[in-house]
Amino acid sequence: MTDEDTRYEAVRSRDARFDGEFFFAVETTGIYCRPSCPAVTPKRHNVRYYATAAAAQGSGFRACRRCRPDAVPGSADWNVRADVVGRAMRLIGDGIVDREGVGGLATRLGYSARQVQRQLTAELGAGPVALARAQRAHTARVLLQTTPLPVTEIAFAAGFASVRQFNDTIREVYARTPTQLRAEAPDKRRAVAPAAGIPLRLAHRGSYQAGPVFDLLASELLDGVEELTGRPGARTFRRALRLPYGTGVVRVDETTHDQPGAQAEHRGGWLDARLQLTDLRDLTTAVGRLRRLFDLDADPYAIDERLALDPRLAPLVAARPGLRSPGAADPDELALRLVAGPAEAVRLVERYGKRLDAPSGTVDRLFPSPGELADEPGTLGALARALHTGALRLGPGADRDDAEAALRALPGMPPRTAALIRLRALGDPDVGVPDDSMTDDAWRPWRSYARQHLIVEGQL
């Protein structure tokens, strides 16, 4: 949305469709908000617009306490775009700047740090450090308001280099001290012991069809690594996570909740989740991976509008508005499982899977890492070695074309499997899978979603 008239109309109508797509700030109050903020609409000449929360913060604005603009879904652009800015935003969301710095981000993108800084600042109004800082502030707020951890521990778990930096950032972003922010925990969701897991609301925009996502997870279930319990409509999914600093187990409930306020058809909502982590520094990364698995940052309005133009898909879209195309919590694991097949995946877990220190339900082990499978024969071993050495990258910042080319170059790799890895592990919204006879180029740039409609309908 580049037109200010359109943006102001979205603010005036409190349109939740654009939450996360842009932010607006009010010069007279010094506050920035999401478009659906329920507060009194400011006068147009007092409003400024920003592509990111970090840009608004960099201009001296503080986050609104009422609409919590840091809790919105991410911009759908970062799912779709394959350029350096889109790849950079996916990597920053995965916590790469906190772990490896701007130099590590630039190396993974294949650009110099100066080039990355220039491109992000020019388009988004904030560089990688500022974007990562805004993300750290959000992580800190979640920990302050959902756990009783000491402030010092939260500062380092959120990725801050010092307690002083943490305190300064919280005051700048929220106009509150950490203690004051903790006291304002919404819905009284606080003081939860870390061992019980961190409760989270995973926000999405528009309608969300949770049933088909959980049906897919059920069809792919791998004992020991994943678990699904409950009846359809009220199921709970658990799975183990291998993370940069440790391990975790996540629980996500199928039941969806509506965001209060805004127009009902544009409301959006969230999924309830709970994360048990051995190292709290992994919180940001774990949340990002869950968002990709459940495809929570998609723009269902744009997708449905496009696909509904096709007479074959129109009734399917009308029946299931907001249908998502699930991604992967662990791209390397998903690729290895697609190549191995279900029965072989069970054997690999039994032979190589490491036990979790803190199991949850029947989830008690990790899927083996690429390094542990490097000696396997055939295509599986070749894929594992490529992933282990870095010759092939499937992470959030990977170049999708380069990754698929590397996959197809592996001995014995079927083109269909390579395409499915691109669709799921790389989260590409526009994949035409070989041998899917009904795939149509008219569905671009949302072929992955069209395919999901056909699968749910039983036509693929």
Secondary structure as GFF3:
##gff-version 3
##sequence-region A 1 460
A	DSSP	alpha_helix	4	12	.	.	.	ID=ss1
A	DSSP	three_ten_helix	16	18	.	.	.	ID=ss2
A	DSSP	beta_strand	23	26	.	.	.	ID=ss3
A	DSSP	beta_strand	31	33	.	.	.	ID=ss4
A	DSSP	three_ten_helix	44	46	.	.	.	ID=ss5
A	DSSP	beta_strand	47	50	.	.	.	ID=ss6
A	DSSP	alpha_helix	53	58	.	.	.	ID=ss7
A	DSSP	beta_strand	62	63	.	.	.	ID=ss8
A	DSSP	three_ten_helix	69	71	.	.	.	ID=ss9
A	DSSP	alpha_helix	77	80	.	.	.	ID=ss10
A	DSSP	alpha_helix	84	93	.	.	.	ID=ss11
A	DSSP	alpha_helix	96	109	.	.	.	ID=ss12
A	DSSP	alpha_helix	113	124	.	.	.	ID=ss13
A	DSSP	alpha_helix	128	146	.	.	.	ID=ss14
A	DSSP	alpha_helix	151	157	.	.	.	ID=ss15
A	DSSP	alpha_helix	163	174	.	.	.	ID=ss16
A	DSSP	alpha_helix	178	183	.	.	.	ID=ss17
A	DSSP	three_ten_helix	186	188	.	.	.	ID=ss18
A	DSSP	three_ten_helix	194	196	.	.	.	ID=ss19
A	DSSP	beta_strand	198	204	.	.	.	ID=ss20
A	DSSP	alpha_helix	210	219	.	.	.	ID=ss21
A	DSSP	beta_strand	226	229	.	.	.	ID=ss22
A	DSSP	beta_strand	236	242	.	.	.	ID=ss23
A	DSSP	beta_strand	247	258	.	.	.	ID=ss24
A	DSSP	three_ten_helix	264	266	.	.	.	ID=ss25
A	DSSP	beta_strand	269	277	.	.	.	ID=ss26
A	DSSP	three_ten_helix	280	282	.	.	.	ID=ss27
A	DSSP	alpha_helix	283	293	.	.	.	ID=ss28
A	DSSP	alpha_helix	300	307	.	.	.	ID=ss29
A	DSSP	alpha_helix	314	319	.	.	.	ID=ss30
A	DSSP	alpha_helix	331	340	.	.	.	ID=ss31
A	DSSP	alpha_helix	342	352	.	.	.	ID=ss32
A	DSSP	beta_strand	355	360	.	.	.	ID=ss33
A	DSSP	beta_strand	363	365	.	.	.	ID=ss34
A	DSSP	three_ten_helix	370	373	.	.	.	ID=ss35
A	DSSP	alpha_helix	378	389	.	.	.	ID=ss36
A	DSSP	alpha_helix	400	408	.	.	.	ID=ss37
A	DSSP	alpha_helix	415	424	.	.	.	ID=ss38
A	DSSP	three_ten_helix	441	443	.	.	.	ID=ss39
A	DSSP	alpha_helix	447	456	.	.	.	ID=ss40
###
